[in-house]
Amino acid sequence: MKKITCFLTIFLILFFGCNKNDPSRFEADVIIYGGTSAAVTAAVEIVKSGKTVIIVSPDKHLGGLSASGLGFTDTGQKETIGGLSREFYHRIWLHYDKPESWKWQEKTEYGNVGQGTPAIDGNQRTMWIFEPHAAEQVFEDFIAENNITVLRDEWLDRESGVKLENGKIISITTLSGKTFEGIIFMDCTYEGDLMAAANVSYTTGREGNEVYGEQWNGVQTGVFHHGHHFYSEISAYKIPGDPASGLLPRISDQPPGKYGSGDKRLQAYCYRLCMSNHPGNRVPFPKPEGYDPNQYELLLRVFETGRRDWFDKYDPIPNRKTDTNNHGPFSTDNIGMNYDYPDATYERRQEILKEHETYQKGLLYFVQNDPRVPEDIRSKMQQWGLAADEFTDNGNWPFQIYVREARRMIGEYVTTENDVLGKREVPKPIGMGSYTMDSHNVQRYVTEDGFVQNEGDIGMHPHEPYSIAYGSLVPKKEECTNLFVPVCVSSSHIAYGSIRMEPVFMILGQSAAVAASLAIDNKTAIQDVDYETLKNELFKRGQVLNLQ
C-alpha cells in the first residue's frame, strides 16, 4: 500500500503539480504549508471542491500531534465536531472494529465497548482514543484516496522565500529551491512561519487582561485550577533555606510579574509519549546523551512530601499503551525552556527540541532507575517502556513535540475569552469549540519566602460550546488577501487555550478550504467571501456552526 501511495505521489508531482518547463516550480489553486491534521483536512476539502492543491510539508509524517502521541483526544462536547473532523474519528472507529487491530490486548478488555465508552461511541460509530500509527494511517488514506500531492521535508525559506505583490502571496520557495505558485495559500503549521514571512501581524506570549477586557489572561500568580503546582513549601535552593547556595535547576531567577500583566512567556511544551507495559511490546527507556540526574532534584523533594500522583496521566489507549501527558508540579512539561521557540531560526528550534527530548528522556530514566526515587514509584515505573511498534523510524520517540502555542495571528477578528465564555455574539461562525480554556504552566519561580512555585496553569470551562469567527482565520485585508491561518488563529492567549484542540484544527482547516474555493470561484479577496454562501456550503459538508 505504501509503495502504491509513493508511486501515485511521484506520478502526480511529475505530471500535474510541476511546471514541465521547470521541474523546480509547482503550481496549484491552493498551496498548503504544513503537515498537521488541519493541513490534511484542508487539502481533502480542496479536492472535493474541485480545485487543485499541493501540501508543502516540513514534516515527513503527516497529522501533527494527532499522529504523534496525542491519542487521548481533547474533544469537549462531541456534538460540536462535524465534517471531515468527525470523519477522521469515524475511520478510527472502523480501524478498531477489526479484530486484527487488537494485537496486544483483547478489545473486550478496553472498556465497556458494548455500551460505549469515552473512547468508543458505537451509536455514533466514532472512536476518540487511538494509537499514533492508526491515526497516521487514516491521514495517509485521506491523501491517497484523494490523489493529493505532498512534498515532504520541504522547509520554507523564511528569509526570502515568500513573494508578495499588492497584498497577495504569489509564490513560496523552500530551502531546497522549489517554488510553489498558487491563488490561495494556507499556513497550517503550529508555528505560523508562512504567516510571519508574509508580514502578517501576530503576537506571542500572554496579553495583559486590559488588552481585551479579560480575566484569565496574563500572569496568574496565586491561581491554581489543576493539581500542577507545589502543594507543600519546598525550598528553591540547592541547600534548603540557603539562597547563597544557588537555585535548583529549572527554577527561574526572575520575578513572576504583576498579576494580570502581559509577558512573552509561553505555556510549556512536552512530547506526548506512547508507552507500553506489555512485555512483548516494550522498549526500555533510553539513558540520553548528556543525562544529568541533578536536573531532577526538585522531583525528589516532591516525592519526599508524600505526593504519589506520578502515574495519573498515563491515559490508556488501545493495546496496553498510553498517551502520557504532564501531571503534577514537576513532570514532562519542560517549563520555561521554550520562550524563544516561535521566532527562532530552524537551527535554534532544533536545539530547543533536543533539549526537551534530553530532559524528558532523562526524566523517564531517572524515575525508573535512580535509587533515590521511592521504591513504590520506581518499581511500578520499571513496568513501563516506549511502545516498540510506534515511531519505528524515530527510536520509538514521537515525531512532533506538543507546540501548545507559538505565534498567534492578529487578524480581522480576535477571538477572546469573551467569545469562549459567551459574553458576546460571534460574527460569521465557521466552526465550534467547547474545550476548557486550558493553559499549562508558563514559569517556575521563587516566592518571596524562598519556596518554589509554578504559574500559568489555568482551566476555565465555557458555560456552553461556542462558535469561532471566520475573521479569526484571515489576516487584516490591508496585510494579505489570500492567506488562511487555521492553526495559529487570531485569538488571545487564553482563548487559544480552548481553540488549540486537534478536532478543532481539523474543523478550521476544512472551513478555510471551503472559503478558499469560493474565493477562487468568485475571484475575490478571502475577506470578501460572501458569508451566507459560505455558511450554506459548510452546512452541506456537515460542519456544526452552532447548537441552536
Backbone torsions as a table, in degrees:
resi	resn	phi	psi	omega
1	MET	NA	-42.4	-179.2
2	LYS	-66.1	-36.9	179.3
3	LYS	-65.6	-39.9	179.0
4	ILE	-65.0	-43.9	178.8
5	THR	-60.9	-43.4	179.4
6	CYS	-61.6	-43.9	-179.5
7	PHE	-62.1	-43.8	179.9
8	LEU	-61.8	-41.3	-179.3
9	THR	-62.5	-45.9	179.5
10	ILE	-63.4	-42.2	179.7
11	PHE	-60.2	-45.3	-178.1
12	LEU	-66.4	-39.3	178.7
13	ILE	-62.8	-44.5	-174.9
14	LEU	-70.1	-36.0	-169.7
15	PHE	-109.3	-14.2	-178.9
16	PHE	-125.4	-39.6	-172.6
17	GLY	-84.3	-33.1	-171.2
18	CYS	-96.8	157.4	175.2
19	ASN	-78.6	118.5	-173.8
20	LYS	-62.3	-23.5	179.2
21	ASN	-83.1	-15.7	-178.7
22	ASP	-149.1	99.3	-175.4
23	PRO	-65.3	-7.7	177.0
24	SER	-93.9	1.5	-179.6
25	ARG	-114.5	136.3	-177.2
26	PHE	-129.4	147.6	-178.0
27	GLU	-133.9	142.0	173.0
28	ALA	-160.9	163.4	177.0
29	ASP	-61.4	-42.6	-177.4
30	VAL	-128.7	131.1	174.5
31	ILE	-110.4	121.4	179.1
32	ILE	-107.2	125.3	175.8
33	TYR	-103.6	120.1	179.7
34	GLY	130.5	158.0	-179.7
35	GLY	-122.3	20.9	-176.0
36	THR	-76.5	176.6	175.7
37	SER	-60.0	-36.2	177.7
38	ALA	-63.9	-37.5	179.5
39	ALA	-62.8	-41.7	-177.8
40	VAL	-68.7	-48.1	-179.0
41	THR	-65.0	-35.8	177.5
42	ALA	-63.4	-44.0	-178.9
43	ALA	-65.2	-41.8	178.1
44	VAL	-60.1	-44.2	-179.6
45	GLU	-66.0	-38.5	177.8
46	ILE	-57.9	-45.5	179.2
47	VAL	-64.0	-45.7	-179.6
48	LYS	-63.7	-24.1	177.7
49	SER	-87.1	4.7	174.3
50	GLY	84.3	20.6	-179.4
51	LYS	-115.0	167.2	177.3
52	THR	-97.3	151.2	-175.2
53	VAL	-149.5	148.8	170.8
54	ILE	-131.4	131.4	171.3
55	ILE	-94.6	122.9	175.3
56	VAL	-106.1	104.9	-169.3
57	SER	-115.0	124.3	170.8
58	PRO	-68.7	-19.3	-178.0
59	ASP	-89.4	144.2	174.0
60	LYS	-81.8	-30.1	-179.9
61	HIS	-109.9	130.7	-176.5
62	LEU	-86.8	157.0	173.2
63	GLY	111.0	-8.0	178.4
64	GLY	56.6	-141.1	-177.3
65	LEU	-64.5	-29.2	-179.5
66	SER	-60.6	-27.9	179.0
67	ALA	-110.4	13.8	-175.0
68	SER	-132.4	37.3	171.7
69	GLY	116.7	-23.0	-178.7
70	LEU	-87.3	75.6	-179.1
71	GLY	-97.8	-12.9	176.9
72	PHE	-92.3	79.2	-164.1
73	THR	-60.9	134.2	172.2
74	ASP	-85.0	94.3	-172.0
75	THR	-94.1	-31.5	-166.8
76	GLY	67.9	-138.8	179.5
77	GLN	-87.4	116.7	-170.8
78	LYS	-66.6	-22.1	-179.7
79	GLU	-68.7	-11.3	177.0
80	THR	-84.3	-8.4	-173.3
81	ILE	-98.1	115.3	-177.9
82	GLY	-131.7	-169.2	174.4
83	GLY	60.1	-145.4	-178.5
84	LEU	-66.5	-25.6	176.2
85	SER	-61.8	-48.8	177.3
86	ARG	-65.5	-35.5	177.0
87	GLU	-59.6	-38.2	177.0
88	PHE	-58.2	-48.7	-176.9
89	TYR	-72.2	-25.2	172.5
90	HIS	-67.5	-41.5	179.3
91	ARG	-67.7	-32.7	172.8
92	ILE	-61.4	-42.3	177.6
93	TRP	-60.8	-43.9	178.4
94	LEU	-60.4	-39.4	179.2
95	HIS	-60.9	-47.5	-175.9
96	TYR	-82.2	-3.1	172.8
97	ASP	-80.1	-8.8	178.8
98	LYS	-91.4	129.4	-179.1
99	PRO	-57.2	-33.7	-177.1
100	GLU	-70.1	-10.5	178.1
101	SER	-78.1	-10.7	-177.2
102	TRP	-106.3	80.7	-174.1
103	LYS	-85.1	-39.5	-171.9
104	TRP	-108.4	5.5	-175.8
105	GLN	-162.3	143.6	172.5
106	GLU	-72.6	140.0	179.7
107	LYS	-57.4	-37.0	-178.5
108	THR	-66.8	-18.7	177.7
109	GLU	-78.3	-18.7	-174.3
110	TYR	-95.8	76.3	175.2
111	GLY	79.0	177.7	-179.8
112	ASN	-85.5	77.6	-171.7
113	VAL	-66.8	-24.8	179.5
114	GLY	-68.8	-40.2	-178.8
115	GLN	-84.9	-20.1	-173.3
116	GLY	96.7	137.0	-179.5
117	THR	-128.7	176.3	171.2
118	PRO	-55.9	-25.4	179.5
119	ALA	-82.6	-45.4	-171.6
120	ILE	-120.9	123.6	175.9
121	ASP	-114.2	94.4	-177.0
122	GLY	-65.5	-33.3	-179.7
123	ASN	-65.6	-40.6	-179.7
124	GLN	-92.5	-2.7	-180.0
125	ARG	54.7	45.9	176.4
126	THR	-129.8	153.9	174.9
127	MET	-136.6	134.9	-167.7
128	TRP	-112.4	-4.3	-178.9
129	ILE	-130.6	132.1	-167.2
130	PHE	-160.2	167.1	176.5
131	GLU	-84.1	152.5	-178.9
132	PRO	-57.4	-44.7	-175.8
133	HIS	-66.5	-29.5	177.3
134	ALA	-66.9	-42.1	178.4
135	ALA	-65.2	-44.4	-179.5
136	GLU	-60.0	-38.2	179.9
137	GLN	-65.5	-37.8	176.9
138	VAL	-61.6	-44.1	178.5
139	PHE	-63.6	-41.6	178.8
140	GLU	-66.3	-34.4	175.5
141	ASP	-64.2	-42.6	175.2
142	PHE	-54.5	-45.7	-177.8
143	ILE	-64.5	-48.4	-176.6
144	ALA	-66.2	-45.1	-177.2
145	GLU	-62.9	-29.9	-177.2
146	ASN	-103.9	9.8	176.4
147	ASN	51.0	45.5	-176.7
148	ILE	-85.7	129.9	177.3
149	THR	-77.9	124.8	178.2
150	VAL	-126.7	125.5	171.7
151	LEU	-107.7	118.1	-173.3
152	ARG	-101.5	160.9	-179.6
153	ASP	56.9	38.1	177.4
154	GLU	-113.0	117.6	-172.2
155	TRP	-109.6	127.3	179.9
156	LEU	-57.9	133.9	169.3
157	ASP	-74.7	100.2	-172.4
158	ARG	-76.2	-15.5	-178.7
159	GLU	-85.4	-45.5	-175.2
160	SER	-141.5	20.4	-173.9
161	GLY	-94.1	3.8	179.1
162	VAL	-115.1	116.8	179.6
163	LYS	-97.0	122.6	-177.1
164	LEU	-117.7	140.9	173.5
165	GLU	-143.9	123.4	175.1
166	ASN	52.7	45.0	176.4
167	GLY	75.4	17.0	178.3
168	LYS	-128.9	146.3	171.0
169	ILE	-80.9	125.9	178.7
170	ILE	-94.1	-40.0	-179.1
171	SER	-160.4	161.1	171.0
172	ILE	-127.1	148.0	-179.3
173	THR	-125.9	138.2	-179.6
174	THR	-97.2	169.5	-177.5
175	LEU	-63.7	-21.5	178.3
176	SER	-79.9	-5.9	178.7
177	GLY	96.5	2.7	178.0
178	LYS	-81.8	139.9	-179.8
179	THR	-118.7	137.6	-176.4
180	PHE	-123.7	120.9	-180.0
181	GLU	-107.3	139.5	-179.7
182	GLY	-155.9	172.8	175.4
183	ILE	-88.1	-43.3	179.1
184	ILE	-123.0	145.7	176.3
185	PHE	-123.5	151.8	175.5
186	MET	-132.3	134.9	171.0
187	ASP	-100.0	104.4	179.9
188	CYS	-110.4	25.9	176.8
189	THR	-87.5	160.8	173.4
190	TYR	-74.5	-20.4	-173.8
191	GLU	-95.5	-24.1	-177.8
192	GLY	76.2	35.6	-176.0
193	ASP	-68.0	-40.9	179.4
194	LEU	-67.2	-43.4	176.7
195	MET	-54.2	-48.4	-177.9
196	ALA	-66.9	-41.7	-179.4
197	ALA	-67.9	-21.2	176.9
198	ALA	-87.9	7.7	177.4
199	ASN	65.3	29.6	174.2
200	VAL	-83.3	139.4	-177.6
201	SER	-64.3	140.5	177.6
202	TYR	-153.9	171.6	176.1
203	THR	-139.1	167.9	172.6
204	THR	-137.0	162.4	177.6
205	GLY	79.3	-154.7	-173.7
206	ARG	-114.6	131.3	172.6
207	GLU	-74.8	152.3	169.7
208	GLY	-67.7	151.5	-178.1
209	ASN	-57.8	-27.0	-176.3
210	GLU	-73.8	-18.8	-175.3
211	VAL	-62.3	-47.7	-177.8
212	TYR	-120.3	15.3	179.7
213	GLY	66.0	46.8	-177.8
214	GLU	-108.7	170.4	178.3
215	GLN	-113.0	-30.5	-168.8
216	TRP	-109.1	14.1	175.6
217	ASN	-93.3	178.9	175.6
218	GLY	67.6	-173.5	-178.8
219	VAL	-63.3	134.1	-175.0
220	GLN	-124.4	46.5	178.2
221	THR	-57.8	136.7	178.0
222	GLY	84.0	-0.7	-179.5
223	VAL	-105.8	124.7	-179.2
224	PHE	-132.5	108.0	-178.3
225	HIS	-99.5	-18.6	177.8
226	HIS	-126.6	-164.0	-179.0
227	GLY	-100.2	20.1	-171.8
228	HIS	-94.1	39.9	177.2
229	HIS	-133.2	171.2	-179.0
230	PHE	-83.0	117.4	-179.8
231	TYR	-73.5	-33.1	-173.9
232	SER	-108.1	162.4	176.1
233	GLU	-78.6	109.2	-178.7
234	ILE	-118.3	125.8	-179.2
235	SER	-62.5	140.9	-179.8
236	ALA	-85.0	-3.7	-169.7
237	TYR	-103.6	154.6	-178.8
238	LYS	-58.0	-45.7	169.6
239	ILE	-99.2	111.6	-173.6
240	PRO	-48.8	127.7	177.7
241	GLY	82.5	0.6	-176.0
242	ASP	-116.3	95.7	179.8
243	PRO	-58.4	-28.8	-178.2
244	ALA	-66.8	-18.9	-179.0
245	SER	-78.6	-11.3	-179.8
246	GLY	91.4	162.2	-178.2
247	LEU	-78.4	150.0	169.4
248	LEU	-63.4	157.7	177.9
249	PRO	-58.4	148.4	173.0
250	ARG	69.2	28.4	171.2
251	ILE	-121.9	129.3	-177.3
252	SER	-75.4	145.4	174.9
253	ASP	-96.5	9.3	-179.5
254	GLN	-96.5	146.9	175.9
255	PRO	-64.0	149.4	-174.0
256	PRO	-71.3	-21.5	-177.4
257	GLY	103.5	163.9	-179.0
258	LYS	-76.3	139.1	180.0
259	TYR	-52.7	130.4	177.1
260	GLY	84.7	-6.9	-178.2
261	SER	-81.9	156.5	179.6
262	GLY	-84.3	159.9	174.7
263	ASP	-158.1	179.0	-179.8
264	LYS	-104.6	15.8	178.2
265	ARG	-76.5	151.7	-178.7
266	LEU	-116.5	147.5	172.2
267	GLN	-63.3	149.0	-169.0
268	ALA	-67.0	150.8	173.8
269	TYR	-101.5	160.1	169.6
270	CYS	-159.5	169.4	169.6
271	TYR	-93.1	131.9	175.1
272	ARG	-84.0	105.2	-170.2
273	LEU	-82.8	140.5	169.6
274	CYS	-102.4	107.6	-176.4
275	MET	-112.8	159.6	179.5
276	SER	-135.4	144.8	171.6
277	ASN	-114.6	17.9	175.5
278	HIS	-89.1	122.8	-176.5
279	PRO	-56.1	-28.4	-179.6
280	GLY	-85.0	-4.8	-176.5
281	ASN	-137.5	34.9	-173.5
282	ARG	-124.2	129.3	176.8
283	VAL	-111.2	130.4	-179.1
284	PRO	-57.3	144.4	175.4
285	PHE	-62.5	127.2	-177.3
286	PRO	-77.0	147.4	171.4
287	LYS	-83.1	111.1	-172.3
288	PRO	-73.7	152.4	172.5
289	GLU	-60.6	133.5	-177.0
290	GLY	85.3	12.4	179.8
291	TYR	-57.3	130.5	-179.2
292	ASP	-135.6	103.0	-178.2
293	PRO	-61.7	-20.1	179.1
294	ASN	-65.5	-20.8	179.1
295	GLN	-64.9	-15.2	-172.3
296	TYR	-115.7	17.7	179.3
297	GLU	-58.5	-38.4	-178.7
298	LEU	-63.0	-35.7	177.8
299	LEU	-64.0	-38.2	176.7
300	LEU	-59.4	-39.6	179.4
301	ARG	-68.4	-31.1	174.3
302	VAL	-64.6	-46.8	178.6
303	PHE	-60.9	-36.4	-179.1
304	GLU	-63.9	-23.6	178.3
305	THR	-78.7	-6.6	178.5
306	GLY	101.2	-1.6	-179.8
307	ARG	-67.1	135.3	-178.7
308	ARG	-135.4	36.2	-179.6
309	ASP	-99.7	24.5	-176.0
310	TRP	-58.6	-36.0	-172.6
311	PHE	-96.1	10.8	-170.4
312	ASP	-73.0	-15.2	176.5
313	LYS	-119.2	34.9	167.4
314	TYR	-89.3	69.2	-171.9
315	ASP	-68.2	128.1	-174.5
316	PRO	-75.6	130.8	170.2
317	ILE	-117.5	170.5	-174.1
318	PRO	-57.5	154.8	174.5
319	ASN	69.1	39.7	174.7
320	ARG	55.8	44.4	177.2
321	LYS	-123.0	173.5	179.5
322	THR	-129.0	157.0	155.0
323	ASP	-104.4	99.7	-175.5
324	THR	-91.4	120.3	-178.2
325	ASN	-118.2	170.1	177.2
326	ASN	-60.1	143.6	172.3
327	HIS	-157.2	133.6	177.5
328	GLY	92.8	-178.4	-173.5
329	PRO	-76.5	-23.8	-179.9
330	PHE	-138.9	104.7	-172.4
331	SER	-149.8	-144.9	-174.0
332	THR	-75.0	-21.4	174.7
333	ASP	-65.0	125.9	-178.3
334	ASN	-96.1	79.5	-167.7
335	ILE	-67.1	129.6	173.5
336	GLY	83.6	6.0	-174.1
337	MET	-108.7	15.0	-174.6
338	ASN	-129.4	10.8	-169.6
339	TYR	-59.3	-33.5	-176.8
340	ASP	-93.7	3.9	-175.1
341	TYR	-59.3	-47.8	-172.4
342	PRO	-55.9	-45.2	-175.9
343	ASP	-98.8	4.0	-176.7
344	ALA	-69.4	155.9	173.0
345	THR	-66.0	164.8	176.0
346	TYR	-57.6	-40.6	-178.8
347	GLU	-64.1	-44.2	179.2
348	ARG	-66.3	-38.6	177.3
349	ARG	-60.3	-40.3	178.5
350	GLN	-62.2	-36.5	176.0
351	GLU	-63.9	-42.0	179.0
352	ILE	-64.0	-44.4	179.3
353	LEU	-62.5	-41.7	179.4
354	LYS	-64.0	-40.9	178.7
355	GLU	-63.3	-41.4	177.5
356	HIS	-63.7	-42.3	-179.9
357	GLU	-64.2	-44.8	179.2
358	THR	-61.8	-43.7	179.0
359	TYR	-59.6	-48.0	-173.0
360	GLN	-74.5	-39.6	175.4
361	LYS	-64.2	-40.9	178.0
362	GLY	-63.2	-37.1	178.7
363	LEU	-62.7	-45.9	179.5
364	LEU	-63.0	-45.2	180.0
365	TYR	-63.1	-40.7	-179.3
366	PHE	-61.3	-50.7	-175.9
367	VAL	-66.8	-30.4	-179.5
368	GLN	-80.7	-26.0	-168.5
369	ASN	-124.3	-24.4	-174.4
370	ASP	-72.2	125.6	-176.3
371	PRO	-64.9	-15.7	178.7
372	ARG	-77.7	-17.6	176.1
373	VAL	-69.6	133.7	-179.1
374	PRO	-50.1	139.1	-172.7
375	GLU	-59.9	-36.0	-178.3
376	ASP	-65.9	-35.6	176.7
377	ILE	-73.5	-47.5	-174.4
378	ARG	-63.6	-43.3	-177.3
379	SER	-67.8	-38.0	177.1
380	LYS	-68.7	-36.8	179.3
381	MET	-65.1	-29.7	-178.7
382	GLN	-69.1	-9.3	175.8
383	GLN	-82.4	-8.6	-174.2
384	TRP	-110.7	155.7	172.4
385	GLY	-159.6	-180.0	175.6
386	LEU	-72.5	147.2	179.9
387	ALA	-71.7	121.9	-173.2
388	ALA	-68.1	-25.4	-176.5
389	ASP	-99.7	16.4	176.1
390	GLU	-119.3	145.1	177.3
391	PHE	50.9	48.1	-170.1
392	THR	-67.5	-20.0	177.2
393	ASP	-99.9	14.3	180.0
394	ASN	-136.7	33.5	179.1
395	GLY	62.9	28.4	179.7
396	ASN	65.1	18.3	179.8
397	TRP	-105.6	141.2	-177.6
398	PRO	-54.1	144.6	179.4
399	PHE	-71.5	-33.8	-168.6
400	GLN	-120.9	127.5	171.9
401	ILE	-73.8	155.1	-179.7
402	TYR	-81.8	92.3	174.6
403	VAL	-80.5	89.3	-176.7
404	ARG	-66.4	-24.3	-177.6
405	GLU	-170.1	136.5	175.5
406	ALA	-135.0	-112.5	173.3
407	ARG	-79.0	152.6	170.7
408	ARG	-132.5	126.9	-179.7
409	MET	-63.7	147.4	167.3
410	ILE	-105.8	92.2	-169.0
411	GLY	-102.0	-157.3	-178.0
412	GLU	-63.0	-32.1	178.4
413	TYR	-140.3	133.5	179.1
414	VAL	-105.0	115.2	175.5
415	THR	-74.8	132.0	179.8
416	THR	-127.6	-179.5	178.7
417	GLU	-62.5	-22.4	178.3
418	ASN	-67.0	-29.6	173.4
419	ASP	-75.0	-46.0	-176.7
420	VAL	-63.1	-37.5	-177.8
421	LEU	-89.8	7.6	174.9
422	GLY	72.2	25.3	-178.2
423	LYS	-86.7	-9.8	175.1
424	ARG	-149.9	157.4	-179.0
425	GLU	-76.5	134.0	-178.4
426	VAL	-87.1	124.6	-179.4
427	PRO	-80.7	143.1	173.1
428	LYS	48.7	62.4	-178.7
429	PRO	-68.2	142.5	179.7
430	ILE	-131.5	10.5	179.2
431	GLY	171.8	178.8	-177.5
432	MET	-134.9	156.0	169.5
433	GLY	-128.4	164.7	179.3
434	SER	-154.7	-6.8	-174.2
435	TYR	-74.5	160.6	176.6
436	THR	-54.2	143.2	167.6
437	MET	-71.0	101.9	-166.6
438	ASP	-119.2	120.5	172.1
439	SER	-123.9	128.8	173.2
440	HIS	-75.8	171.0	-177.3
441	ASN	-58.9	145.2	-174.8
442	VAL	-107.0	-30.7	-178.0
443	GLN	-153.1	159.0	174.3
444	ARG	-126.5	119.2	-168.8
445	TYR	-133.1	176.9	179.5
446	VAL	-104.0	127.1	177.1
447	THR	-73.8	169.7	179.4
448	GLU	-60.7	-25.0	-179.5
449	ASP	-89.7	2.6	176.9
450	GLY	88.0	14.3	178.6
451	PHE	-101.1	159.7	-179.2
452	VAL	-90.7	143.4	176.8
453	GLN	-151.0	152.3	174.3
454	ASN	-99.2	156.9	179.8
455	GLU	-144.7	142.6	173.6
456	GLY	115.0	-6.0	-177.3
457	ASP	-79.7	107.1	-174.8
458	ILE	-124.9	144.2	174.2
459	GLY	-150.5	94.0	-179.4
460	MET	-111.8	124.0	-176.4
461	HIS	-83.5	131.0	169.9
462	PRO	-62.7	147.7	179.1
463	HIS	-67.2	-28.8	179.3
464	GLU	-159.9	164.3	177.1
465	PRO	-56.1	151.0	-175.5
466	TYR	-128.2	156.0	178.2
467	SER	-88.8	155.1	178.1
468	ILE	-114.8	131.4	-172.1
469	ALA	-78.8	142.7	173.5
470	TYR	-56.1	-36.6	-177.8
471	GLY	-63.2	-16.0	177.8
472	SER	-83.2	-5.6	177.6
473	LEU	-100.3	-8.7	-172.3
474	VAL	-124.9	144.7	176.9
475	PRO	-69.7	171.7	169.9
476	LYS	-62.2	141.1	-172.2
477	LYS	-60.8	-33.3	-178.7
478	GLU	-71.4	-12.4	-178.5
479	GLU	-96.8	-43.1	179.5
480	CYS	-164.8	134.5	-174.3
481	THR	-109.2	5.5	-178.7
482	ASN	-143.0	32.3	178.3
483	LEU	-125.3	122.4	171.8
484	PHE	-98.9	144.9	179.5
485	VAL	-131.8	83.7	-175.5
486	PRO	-87.4	-0.6	177.4
487	VAL	-111.2	-58.6	176.4
488	CYS	-82.7	59.9	-170.5
489	VAL	-67.7	164.6	179.7
490	SER	-77.4	103.5	-178.5
491	SER	-161.5	163.0	173.3
492	SER	-76.0	165.4	-179.7
493	HIS	-54.8	-49.0	-172.3
494	ILE	-75.3	-33.2	175.6
495	ALA	-66.9	-36.9	178.0
496	TYR	-62.5	-26.2	178.1
497	GLY	-61.5	-20.5	174.7
498	SER	-97.8	-39.2	-177.0
499	ILE	-66.2	-31.5	-166.7
500	ARG	-73.3	36.6	179.5
501	MET	-101.6	143.0	-173.9
502	GLU	-57.4	-41.6	176.5
503	PRO	-59.8	-36.2	-179.8
504	VAL	-69.8	-40.4	177.5
505	PHE	-58.6	-40.2	178.6
506	MET	-65.9	-40.0	176.5
507	ILE	-60.6	-48.6	-176.3
508	LEU	-67.8	-34.7	176.4
509	GLY	-61.7	-45.0	179.7
510	GLN	-66.7	-43.6	-179.4
511	SER	-62.9	-39.8	176.8
512	ALA	-61.9	-38.5	-179.1
513	ALA	-67.0	-39.4	176.5
514	VAL	-61.7	-44.6	178.4
515	ALA	-63.8	-37.9	179.1
516	ALA	-61.5	-42.8	179.5
517	SER	-62.6	-41.1	177.8
518	LEU	-65.6	-40.0	178.9
519	ALA	-63.1	-38.5	178.2
520	ILE	-66.4	-46.6	-178.6
521	ASP	-60.5	-38.9	-174.3
522	ASN	-99.4	1.5	178.2
523	LYS	52.4	48.3	-178.4
524	THR	-119.1	161.2	168.5
525	ALA	-63.7	149.0	-178.2
526	ILE	-63.0	-26.4	178.1
527	GLN	-70.7	-16.9	-176.3
528	ASP	-103.9	9.4	176.5
529	VAL	-59.8	132.1	-179.2
530	ASP	-66.2	120.1	-172.3
531	TYR	-68.7	-39.1	-179.1
532	GLU	-61.4	-40.1	176.5
533	THR	-65.2	-44.8	178.8
534	LEU	-59.8	-45.9	-178.8
535	LYS	-58.5	-45.9	-179.5
536	ASN	-63.4	-38.8	178.9
537	GLU	-67.8	-36.3	177.9
538	LEU	-66.5	-40.7	177.4
539	PHE	-60.8	-39.6	179.6
540	LYS	-60.8	-28.9	-177.3
541	ARG	-94.3	6.4	175.8
542	GLY	83.6	12.8	176.4
543	GLN	-70.9	147.0	179.6
544	VAL	-106.9	118.0	-176.3
545	LEU	-102.6	-25.8	173.9
546	ASN	-162.3	169.0	-178.2
547	LEU	-108.9	16.1	-179.2
548	GLN	-87.3	NA	NA
